[in-house]
């Protein structure tokens, strides 16, 4: 075990791109895990921090026509579109890289994956936030 502990820093020093990518990937995974657990803990495991929990209401968005907007259909559409986009990207990369032999440790691949994950995460958060910012709070909270 002591030999492994001595060997690890040498290997990380020899491949700094891999080391940087591995450290960033682990940091993003730990941060995402902490955020998900914090949300689950606050929503599922602890009682709601309000005086009258029975008076909690649901806030719904209305579109320009006055009809209620179903948020879950937007989420389902995003999941379906991302599935087909991933399949298309996979097919495109497979066709492009057919016959090309890549080394097992390719720093470009290791650097691209965290950037792609971070971009996807930011877009997944930014699109609903942008939609929510367009809703008038008084109209959203009015009594129906």
C-alpha positions, 0 to 999 in steps of 0.5 A, a space after each residue: 500500500 505504501 508503494 501505491 501511495 508513492 507511485 500515484 504522485 509520480 504518475 499524476 506528475 507524468 500526465 498532468 492533463 489526465 491528473 487535472 481532468 481526473 481531479 476536476 471530474 471528481 470535484 464536480 461529482 462530489 459537488 453534484 452529489 452534495 447538492 442532490 443530497 442537500 436538496 433531498 435532505 431539505 425536501 424529504 427528510 426534514 419537516 417544512 420550515 413553515 408555520 402552517 404547512 397545510 396552507 402551502 399552494 402550488 404555483 403554476 405558470 400561464 402562457 401568453 394565451 392564459 392557459 396553464 403551462 405544464 412544466 412536466 411536459 417541458 422536462 419530458 421533452 428535454 429528456 427525450 430530445 437529449 436522448 436522441 441528441 446523444 444517440 446522434 452524437 454517438 453515431 456521428 463520432 462512431 462514423 468519424 472515428 471508425 478506423 482511427 486508433 486512439 491512445 487509451 490516455 487522450 488528454 483531449 477526450 479527458 478535458 472535453 468530457 468535464 466541459 461537456 458535462 458542465 455545459 449541459 448542467 449550466 444549460 439545464 439550469 439556465 433554460 428553466 431559470 430564464 423561463 421563470 424570470 419571464 413570469 410576472 410574480 403577481 400573476 403567478 401568485 394571484 388567487 384562482 
